[in-house]
Amino acid sequence: MSLTRTDVPIAVPIGAGVVTVLVGFSSSFAVVLSGLRAVGATPGQAASGLLALTVL
């Protein structure tokens, strides 16, 4: 028995999309944070920079 397109509940692709967004955002968040720390930003400056990038 194979599943057809109509047998898959709508929550499955939506859940996969949400997980993809969270993983993508988290990984870019870590890269930006590392970059800010590498240029000498204090923890407060790094938090401010991340907030600014998140809002944009």
PDB file of N, CA, C, O and CB in Angstrom:
ATOM      1  N   MET A   1       0.840  -1.180   0.000  1.00  0.00           N
ATOM      2  CA  MET A   1       0.000   0.000   0.000  1.00  0.00           C
ATOM      3  C   MET A   1       0.884   1.242   0.000  1.00  0.00           C
ATOM      4  O   MET A   1       1.722   1.407   0.887  1.00  0.00           O
ATOM      5  CB  MET A   1      -0.955  -0.002   1.216  1.00  0.00           C
ATOM      6  N   SER A   2       0.712   2.085  -0.951  1.00  0.00           N
ATOM      7  CA  SER A   2       1.490   3.319  -1.006  1.00  0.00           C
ATOM      8  C   SER A   2       0.567   4.506  -0.737  1.00  0.00           C
ATOM      9  O   SER A   2      -0.632   4.478  -1.013  1.00  0.00           O
ATOM     10  CB  SER A   2       2.199   3.470  -2.385  1.00  0.00           C
ATOM     11  N   LEU A   3       1.169   5.522  -0.199  1.00  0.00           N
ATOM     12  CA  LEU A   3       0.396   6.726   0.100  1.00  0.00           C
ATOM     13  C   LEU A   3       0.315   7.597  -1.141  1.00  0.00           C
ATOM     14  O   LEU A   3       1.302   7.784  -1.851  1.00  0.00           O
ATOM     15  CB  LEU A   3       1.023   7.511   1.277  1.00  0.00           C
ATOM     16  N   THR A   4      -0.832   8.108  -1.382  1.00  0.00           N
ATOM     17  CA  THR A   4      -0.978   9.068  -2.462  1.00  0.00           C
ATOM     18  C   THR A   4      -0.926  10.458  -1.866  1.00  0.00           C
ATOM     19  O   THR A   4      -0.890  10.626  -0.647  1.00  0.00           O
ATOM     20  CB  THR A   4      -2.297   8.845  -3.251  1.00  0.00           C
ATOM     21  N   ARG A   5      -0.922  11.407  -2.701  1.00  0.00           N
ATOM     22  CA  ARG A   5      -0.832  12.790  -2.256  1.00  0.00           C
ATOM     23  C   ARG A   5      -1.993  13.169  -1.339  1.00  0.00           C
ATOM     24  O   ARG A   5      -1.815  13.964  -0.416  1.00  0.00           O
ATOM     25  CB  ARG A   5      -0.794  13.719  -3.454  1.00  0.00           C
ATOM     26  N   THR A   6      -3.144  12.626  -1.575  1.00  0.00           N
ATOM     27  CA  THR A   6      -4.313  12.991  -0.780  1.00  0.00           C
ATOM     28  C   THR A   6      -4.358  12.265   0.555  1.00  0.00           C
ATOM     29  O   THR A   6      -5.148  12.632   1.424  1.00  0.00           O
ATOM     30  CB  THR A   6      -5.572  12.702  -1.554  1.00  0.00           C
ATOM     31  N   ASP A   7      -3.512  11.225   0.740  1.00  0.00           N
ATOM     32  CA  ASP A   7      -3.509  10.485   1.998  1.00  0.00           C
ATOM     33  C   ASP A   7      -2.651  11.136   3.079  1.00  0.00           C
ATOM     34  O   ASP A   7      -2.753  10.757   4.246  1.00  0.00           O
ATOM     35  CB  ASP A   7      -3.026   9.086   1.756  1.00  0.00           C
ATOM     36  N   VAL A   8      -1.822  12.092   2.729  1.00  0.00           N
ATOM     37  CA  VAL A   8      -0.923  12.725   3.682  1.00  0.00           C
ATOM     38  C   VAL A   8      -1.640  13.908   4.327  1.00  0.00           C
ATOM     39  O   VAL A   8      -2.103  14.811   3.631  1.00  0.00           O
ATOM     40  CB  VAL A   8       0.394  13.182   2.991  1.00  0.00           C
ATOM     41  N   PRO A   9      -1.732  13.904   5.652  1.00  0.00           N
ATOM     42  CA  PRO A   9      -2.385  15.037   6.314  1.00  0.00           C
ATOM     43  C   PRO A   9      -1.632  16.340   6.059  1.00  0.00           C
ATOM     44  O   PRO A   9      -0.411  16.328   5.897  1.00  0.00           O
ATOM     45  CB  PRO A   9      -2.492  14.783   7.821  1.00  0.00           C
ATOM     46  N   ILE A  10      -2.337  17.445   6.024  1.00  0.00           N
ATOM     47  CA  ILE A  10      -1.730  18.748   5.724  1.00  0.00           C
ATOM     48  C   ILE A  10      -0.699  19.145   6.775  1.00  0.00           C
ATOM     49  O   ILE A  10       0.198  19.936   6.486  1.00  0.00           O
ATOM     50  CB  ILE A  10      -2.812  19.826   5.629  1.00  0.00           C
ATOM     51  N   ALA A  11      -0.809  18.613   7.981  1.00  0.00           N
ATOM     52  CA  ALA A  11       0.133  18.972   9.042  1.00  0.00           C
ATOM     53  C   ALA A  11       1.549  18.475   8.757  1.00  0.00           C
ATOM     54  O   ALA A  11       2.509  19.044   9.275  1.00  0.00           O
ATOM     55  CB  ALA A  11      -0.344  18.413  10.369  1.00  0.00           C
ATOM     56  N   VAL A  12       1.698  17.445   7.957  1.00  0.00           N
ATOM     57  CA  VAL A  12       3.036  16.893   7.681  1.00  0.00           C
ATOM     58  C   VAL A  12       3.907  17.896   6.913  1.00  0.00           C
ATOM     59  O   VAL A  12       5.003  18.201   7.382  1.00  0.00           O
ATOM     60  CB  VAL A  12       2.916  15.578   6.879  1.00  0.00           C
ATOM     61  N   PRO A  13       3.484  18.417   5.772  1.00  0.00           N
ATOM     62  CA  PRO A  13       4.349  19.385   5.086  1.00  0.00           C
ATOM     63  C   PRO A  13       4.478  20.704   5.847  1.00  0.00           C
ATOM     64  O   PRO A  13       5.517  21.361   5.773  1.00  0.00           O
ATOM     65  CB  PRO A  13       3.814  19.657   3.693  1.00  0.00           C
ATOM     66  N   ILE A  14       3.445  21.092   6.567  1.00  0.00           N
ATOM     67  CA  ILE A  14       3.533  22.321   7.349  1.00  0.00           C
ATOM     68  C   ILE A  14       4.553  22.138   8.475  1.00  0.00           C
ATOM     69  O   ILE A  14       5.366  23.027   8.727  1.00  0.00           O
ATOM     70  CB  ILE A  14       2.142  22.711   7.925  1.00  0.00           C
ATOM     71  N   GLY A  15       4.510  20.996   9.144  1.00  0.00           N
ATOM     72  CA  GLY A  15       5.485  20.703  10.196  1.00  0.00           C
ATOM     73  C   GLY A  15       6.903  20.667   9.661  1.00  0.00           C
ATOM     74  O   GLY A  15       7.826  21.171  10.301  1.00  0.00           O
ATOM     75  N   ALA A  16       7.080  20.074   8.493  1.00  0.00           N
ATOM     76  CA  ALA A  16       8.409  20.021   7.876  1.00  0.00           C
ATOM     77  C   ALA A  16       8.905  21.427   7.542  1.00  0.00           C
ATOM     78  O   ALA A  16      10.086  21.732   7.709  1.00  0.00           O
ATOM     79  CB  ALA A  16       8.380  19.150   6.603  1.00  0.00           C
ATOM     80  N   GLY A  17       8.009  22.269   7.074  1.00  0.00           N
ATOM     81  CA  GLY A  17       8.381  23.657   6.772  1.00  0.00           C
ATOM     82  C   GLY A  17       8.781  24.430   8.010  1.00  0.00           C
ATOM     83  O   GLY A  17       9.746  25.194   7.986  1.00  0.00           O
ATOM     84  N   VAL A  18       8.047  24.236   9.089  1.00  0.00           N
ATOM     85  CA  VAL A  18       8.364  24.930  10.344  1.00  0.00           C
ATOM     86  C   VAL A  18       9.728  24.485  10.867  1.00  0.00           C
ATOM     87  O   VAL A  18      10.530  25.313  11.299  1.00  0.00           O
ATOM     88  CB  VAL A  18       7.269  24.664  11.409  1.00  0.00           C
ATOM     89  N   VAL A  19       9.990  23.186  10.828  1.00  0.00           N
ATOM     90  CA  VAL A  19      11.294  22.680  11.271  1.00  0.00           C
ATOM     91  C   VAL A  19      12.409  23.252  10.402  1.00  0.00           C
ATOM     92  O   VAL A  19      13.459  23.630  10.922  1.00  0.00           O
ATOM     93  CB  VAL A  19      11.322  21.136  11.229  1.00  0.00           C
ATOM     94  N   THR A  20      12.202  23.320   9.106  1.00  0.00           N
ATOM     95  CA  THR A  20      13.208  23.863   8.191  1.00  0.00           C
ATOM     96  C   THR A  20      13.501  25.325   8.503  1.00  0.00           C
ATOM     97  O   THR A  20      14.660  25.740   8.515  1.00  0.00           O
ATOM     98  CB  THR A  20      12.741  23.719   6.738  1.00  0.00           C
ATOM     99  N   VAL A  21      12.464  26.099   8.754  1.00  0.00           N
ATOM    100  CA  VAL A  21      12.646  27.518   9.087  1.00  0.00           C
ATOM    101  C   VAL A  21      13.430  27.665  10.383  1.00  0.00           C
ATOM    102  O   VAL A  21      14.350  28.479  10.462  1.00  0.00           O
ATOM    103  CB  VAL A  21      11.281  28.229   9.207  1.00  0.00           C
ATOM    104  N   LEU A  22      13.075  26.884  11.399  1.00  0.00           N
ATOM    105  CA  LEU A  22      13.765  26.982  12.680  1.00  0.00           C
ATOM    106  C   LEU A  22      15.237  26.603  12.569  1.00  0.00           C
ATOM    107  O   LEU A  22      16.096  27.267  13.148  1.00  0.00           O
ATOM    108  CB  LEU A  22      13.084  26.099  13.705  1.00  0.00           C
ATOM    109  N   VAL A  23      15.528  25.546  11.831  1.00  0.00           N
ATOM    110  CA  VAL A  23      16.923  25.121  11.659  1.00  0.00           C
ATOM    111  C   VAL A  23      17.702  26.171  10.871  1.00  0.00           C
ATOM    112  O   VAL A  23      18.834  26.496  11.229  1.00  0.00           O
ATOM    113  CB  VAL A  23      16.993  23.749  10.942  1.00  0.00           C
ATOM    114  N   GLY A  24      17.124  26.692   9.827  1.00  0.00           N
ATOM    115  CA  GLY A  24      17.796  27.719   9.026  1.00  0.00           C
ATOM    116  C   GLY A  24      18.060  28.988   9.813  1.00  0.00           C
ATOM    117  O   GLY A  24      19.149  29.555   9.738  1.00  0.00           O
ATOM    118  N   PHE A  25      17.070  29.432  10.564  1.00  0.00           N
ATOM    119  CA  PHE A  25      17.232  30.646  11.369  1.00  0.00           C
ATOM    120  C   PHE A  25      18.270  30.431  12.461  1.00  0.00           C
ATOM    121  O   PHE A  25      19.098  31.305  12.715  1.00  0.00           O
ATOM    122  CB  PHE A  25      15.890  31.068  11.991  1.00  0.00           C
ATOM    123  N   SER A  26      18.229  29.277  13.103  1.00  0.00           N
ATOM    124  CA  SER A  26      19.176  28.986  14.184  1.00  0.00           C
ATOM    125  C   SER A  26      20.609  28.936  13.666  1.00  0.00           C
ATOM    126  O   SER A  26      21.518  29.445  14.322  1.00  0.00           O
ATOM    127  CB  SER A  26      18.821  27.660  14.863  1.00  0.00           C
ATOM    128  N   SER A  27      20.819  28.341  12.519  1.00  0.00           N
ATOM    129  CA  SER A  27      22.180  28.235  12.000  1.00  0.00           C
ATOM    130  C   SER A  27      22.709  29.603  11.588  1.00  0.00           C
ATOM    131  O   SER A  27      23.875  29.905  11.842  1.00  0.00           O
ATOM    132  CB  SER A  27      22.228  27.268  10.809  1.00  0.00           C
ATOM    133  N   SER A  28      21.889  30.437  10.960  1.00  0.00           N
ATOM    134  CA  SER A  28      22.354  31.769  10.590  1.00  0.00           C
ATOM    135  C   SER A  28      22.577  32.622  11.835  1.00  0.00           C
ATOM    136  O   SER A  28      23.486  33.452  11.865  1.00  0.00           O
ATOM    137  CB  SER A  28      21.347  32.451   9.649  1.00  0.00           C
ATOM    138  N   PHE A  29      21.760  32.424  12.852  1.00  0.00           N
ATOM    139  CA  PHE A  29      21.918  33.126  14.123  1.00  0.00           C
ATOM    140  C   PHE A  29      23.287  32.826  14.712  1.00  0.00           C
ATOM    141  O   PHE A  29      23.979  33.738  15.166  1.00  0.00           O
ATOM    142  CB  PHE A  29      20.804  32.726  15.114  1.00  0.00           C
ATOM    143  N   ALA A  30      23.686  31.559  14.710  1.00  0.00           N
ATOM    144  CA  ALA A  30      24.983  31.153  15.261  1.00  0.00           C
ATOM    145  C   ALA A  30      26.142  31.729  14.445  1.00  0.00           C
ATOM    146  O   ALA A  30      27.152  32.141  15.015  1.00  0.00           O
ATOM    147  CB  ALA A  30      25.084  29.622  15.305  1.00  0.00           C
ATOM    148  N   VAL A  31      26.006  31.762  13.134  1.00  0.00           N
ATOM    149  CA  VAL A  31      27.071  32.299  12.280  1.00  0.00           C
ATOM    150  C   VAL A  31      27.245  33.796  12.527  1.00  0.00           C
ATOM    151  O   VAL A  31      28.368  34.284  12.650  1.00  0.00           O
ATOM    152  CB  VAL A  31      26.761  32.034  10.789  1.00  0.00           C
ATOM    153  N   VAL A  32      26.133  34.517  12.597  1.00  0.00           N
ATOM    154  CA  VAL A  32      26.204  35.962  12.832  1.00  0.00           C
ATOM    155  C   VAL A  32      26.781  36.247  14.216  1.00  0.00           C
ATOM    156  O   VAL A  32      27.612  37.142  14.372  1.00  0.00           O
ATOM    157  CB  VAL A  32      24.806  36.608  12.693  1.00  0.00           C
ATOM    158  N   LEU A  33      26.347  35.494  15.210  1.00  0.00           N
ATOM    159  CA  LEU A  33      26.871  35.683  16.563  1.00  0.00           C
ATOM    160  C   LEU A  33      28.372  35.429  16.604  1.00  0.00           C
ATOM    161  O   LEU A  33      29.095  36.190  17.246  1.00  0.00           O
ATOM    162  CB  LEU A  33      26.154  34.756  17.552  1.00  0.00           C
ATOM    163  N   SER A  34      28.853  34.408  15.953  1.00  0.00           N
ATOM    164  CA  SER A  34      30.289  34.117  15.892  1.00  0.00           C
ATOM    165  C   SER A  34      31.046  35.250  15.202  1.00  0.00           C
ATOM    166  O   SER A  34      32.126  35.644  15.642  1.00  0.00           O
ATOM    167  CB  SER A  34      30.539  32.790  15.155  1.00  0.00           C
ATOM    168  N   GLY A  35      30.479  35.759  14.135  1.00  0.00           N
ATOM    169  CA  GLY A  35      31.110  36.867  13.421  1.00  0.00           C
ATOM    170  C   GLY A  35      31.196  38.126  14.264  1.00  0.00           C
ATOM    171  O   GLY A  35      32.218  38.812  14.265  1.00  0.00           O
ATOM    172  N   LEU A  36      30.131  38.426  14.976  1.00  0.00           N
ATOM    173  CA  LEU A  36      30.144  39.608  15.840  1.00  0.00           C
ATOM    174  C   LEU A  36      31.179  39.468  16.953  1.00  0.00           C
ATOM    175  O   LEU A  36      31.889  40.420  17.274  1.00  0.00           O
ATOM    176  CB  LEU A  36      28.754  39.844  16.442  1.00  0.00           C
ATOM    177  N   ARG A  37      31.256  38.287  17.532  1.00  0.00           N
ATOM    178  CA  ARG A  37      32.246  38.056  18.589  1.00  0.00           C
ATOM    179  C   ARG A  37      33.666  38.111  18.016  1.00  0.00           C
ATOM    180  O   ARG A  37      34.588  38.561  18.697  1.00  0.00           O
ATOM    181  CB  ARG A  37      31.998  36.689  19.275  1.00  0.00           C
ATOM    182  N   ALA A  38      33.848  37.662  16.780  1.00  0.00           N
ATOM    183  CA  ALA A  38      35.181  37.657  16.161  1.00  0.00           C
ATOM    184  C   ALA A  38      35.702  39.070  15.915  1.00  0.00           C
ATOM    185  O   ALA A  38      36.911  39.299  15.945  1.00  0.00           O
ATOM    186  CB  ALA A  38      35.147  36.888  14.843  1.00  0.00           C
ATOM    187  N   VAL A  39      34.803  40.013  15.674  1.00  0.00           N
ATOM    188  CA  VAL A  39      35.245  41.391  15.447  1.00  0.00           C
ATOM    189  C   VAL A  39      35.334  42.182  16.738  1.00  0.00           C
ATOM    190  O   VAL A  39      35.575  43.389  16.718  1.00  0.00           O
ATOM    191  CB  VAL A  39      34.306  42.091  14.489  1.00  0.00           C
ATOM    192  N   GLY A  40      35.139  41.497  17.871  1.00  0.00           N
ATOM    193  CA  GLY A  40      35.352  42.140  19.157  1.00  0.00           C
ATOM    194  C   GLY A  40      34.125  42.731  19.812  1.00  0.00           C
ATOM    195  O   GLY A  40      34.247  43.541  20.731  1.00  0.00           O
ATOM    196  N   ALA A  41      32.956  42.348  19.364  1.00  0.00           N
ATOM    197  CA  ALA A  41      31.733  42.871  19.984  1.00  0.00           C
ATOM    198  C   ALA A  41      31.565  42.295  21.383  1.00  0.00           C
ATOM    199  O   ALA A  41      31.830  41.117  21.620  1.00  0.00           O
ATOM    200  CB  ALA A  41      30.495  42.543  19.119  1.00  0.00           C
ATOM    201  N   THR A  42      31.127  43.137  22.294  1.00  0.00           N
ATOM    202  CA  THR A  42      30.821  42.666  23.646  1.00  0.00           C
ATOM    203  C   THR A  42      29.519  41.865  23.580  1.00  0.00           C
ATOM    204  O   THR A  42      28.802  41.937  22.582  1.00  0.00           O
ATOM    205  CB  THR A  42      30.702  43.870  24.664  1.00  0.00           C
ATOM    206  N   PRO A  43      29.210  41.109  24.626  1.00  0.00           N
ATOM    207  CA  PRO A  43      27.932  40.379  24.597  1.00  0.00           C
ATOM    208  C   PRO A  43      26.720  41.297  24.399  1.00  0.00           C
ATOM    209  O   PRO A  43      25.767  40.927  23.712  1.00  0.00           O
ATOM    210  CB  PRO A  43      27.763  39.596  25.888  1.00  0.00           C
ATOM    211  N   GLY A  44      26.755  42.477  24.991  1.00  0.00           N
ATOM    212  CA  GLY A  44      25.659  43.433  24.807  1.00  0.00           C
ATOM    213  C   GLY A  44      25.558  43.929  23.369  1.00  0.00           C
ATOM    214  O   GLY A  44      24.462  44.041  22.820  1.00  0.00           O
ATOM    215  N   GLN A  45      26.695  44.222  22.768  1.00  0.00           N
ATOM    216  CA  GLN A  45      26.704  44.670  21.379  1.00  0.00           C
ATOM    217  C   GLN A  45      26.249  43.557  20.444  1.00  0.00           C
ATOM    218  O   GLN A  45      25.524  43.806  19.482  1.00  0.00           O
ATOM    219  CB  GLN A  45      28.100  45.154  20.982  1.00  0.00           C
ATOM    220  N   ALA A  46      26.676  42.330  20.729  1.00  0.00           N
ATOM    221  CA  ALA A  46      26.274  41.193  19.899  1.00  0.00           C
ATOM    222  C   ALA A  46      24.765  40.980  19.998  1.00  0.00           C
ATOM    223  O   ALA A  46      24.107  40.721  18.991  1.00  0.00           O
ATOM    224  CB  ALA A  46      27.030  39.908  20.324  1.00  0.00           C
ATOM    225  N   ALA A  47      24.217  41.088  21.203  1.00  0.00           N
ATOM    226  CA  ALA A  47      22.768  40.941  21.378  1.00  0.00           C
ATOM    227  C   ALA A  47      22.024  42.034  20.638  1.00  0.00           C
ATOM    228  O   ALA A  47      20.992  41.773  20.019  1.00  0.00           O
ATOM    229  CB  ALA A  47      22.395  40.968  22.863  1.00  0.00           C
ATOM    230  N   SER A  48      22.535  43.254  20.695  1.00  0.00           N
ATOM    231  CA  SER A  48      21.902  44.363  19.986  1.00  0.00           C
ATOM    232  C   SER A  48      21.952  44.150  18.477  1.00  0.00           C
ATOM    233  O   SER A  48      20.973  44.405  17.776  1.00  0.00           O
ATOM    234  CB  SER A  48      22.579  45.687  20.353  1.00  0.00           C
ATOM    235  N   GLY A  49      23.089  43.683  17.982  1.00  0.00           N
ATOM    236  CA  GLY A  49      23.218  43.413  16.550  1.00  0.00           C
ATOM    237  C   GLY A  49      22.281  42.318  16.085  1.00  0.00           C
ATOM    238  O   GLY A  49      21.673  42.423  15.020  1.00  0.00           O
ATOM    239  N   LEU A  50      22.163  41.257  16.889  1.00  0.00           N
ATOM    240  CA  LEU A  50      21.250  40.175  16.537  1.00  0.00           C
ATOM    241  C   LEU A  50      19.797  40.634  16.555  1.00  0.00           C
ATOM    242  O   LEU A  50      18.999  40.222  15.713  1.00  0.00           O
ATOM    243  CB  LEU A  50      21.434  39.006  17.488  1.00  0.00           C
ATOM    244  N   LEU A  51      19.456  41.491  17.522  1.00  0.00           N
ATOM    245  CA  LEU A  51      18.098  42.027  17.570  1.00  0.00           C
ATOM    246  C   LEU A  51      17.821  42.856  16.321  1.00  0.00           C
ATOM    247  O   LEU A  51      16.755  42.737  15.717  1.00  0.00           O
ATOM    248  CB  LEU A  51      17.890  42.880  18.843  1.00  0.00           C
ATOM    249  N   ALA A  52      18.766  43.683  15.942  1.00  0.00           N
ATOM    250  CA  ALA A  52      18.593  44.516  14.751  1.00  0.00           C
ATOM    251  C   ALA A  52      18.417  43.668  13.493  1.00  0.00           C
ATOM    252  O   ALA A  52      17.577  43.980  12.649  1.00  0.00           O
ATOM    253  CB  ALA A  52      19.788  45.451  14.584  1.00  0.00           C
ATOM    254  N   LEU A  53      19.202  42.600  13.363  1.00  0.00           N
ATOM    255  CA  LEU A  53      19.083  41.745  12.186  1.00  0.00           C
ATOM    256  C   LEU A  53      17.772  40.946  12.192  1.00  0.00           C
ATOM    257  O   LEU A  53      17.198  40.674  11.138  1.00  0.00           O
ATOM    258  CB  LEU A  53      20.276  40.792  12.112  1.00  0.00           C
ATOM    259  N   THR A  54      17.314  40.579  13.377  1.00  0.00           N
ATOM    260  CA  THR A  54      16.066  39.825  13.465  1.00  0.00           C
ATOM    261  C   THR A  54      14.884  40.695  13.073  1.00  0.00           C
ATOM    262  O   THR A  54      13.960  40.217  12.416  1.00  0.00           O
ATOM    263  CB  THR A  54      15.869  39.272  14.878  1.00  0.00           C
ATOM    264  N   VAL A  55      14.897  41.947  13.461  1.00  0.00           N
ATOM    265  CA  VAL A  55      13.799  42.856  13.159  1.00  0.00           C
ATOM    266  C   VAL A  55      13.767  43.190  11.676  1.00  0.00           C
ATOM    267  O   VAL A  55      12.692  43.340  11.096  1.00  0.00           O
ATOM    268  CB  VAL A  55      13.920  44.136  13.985  1.00  0.00           C
ATOM    269  N   LEU A  56      14.935  43.306  11.059  1.00  0.00           N
ATOM    270  CA  LEU A  56      14.992  43.652   9.634  1.00  0.00           C
ATOM    271  C   LEU A  56      14.507  42.464   8.873  1.00  0.00           C
ATOM    272  O   LEU A  56      14.457  42.498   7.644  1.00  0.00           O
ATOM    273  CB  LEU A  56      16.426  44.062   9.179  1.00  0.00           C
TER     274      LEU A  56
END
